[in-house]
Amino acid sequence: MRYLIAALWSALFGLLIGYLISQMTSVDFNPMAAMIVTIIVGEAALIGVPMLSKGTTTDQQ
């Protein structure tokens, strides 16, 4: 369920950021490309960050 919610929020933020950047740079806004890219990045971050941060903790006794 958390992957679905993360994909939804990634898509919404991607649309917002894509629209703003396209308006500032005078480039045509492509909503499908913005959603696909941000969903992939969001899901990769959701999976990758916990995997990368597991090895950084040290046991202090």
Secondary structure, 3 states (H helix, E strand, C coil): CHHHHHHHHHHHHHHHHHHHHHHHHCCCCCHHHHHHHHHHHHHHHHHHHHHHHHHHCCCCC
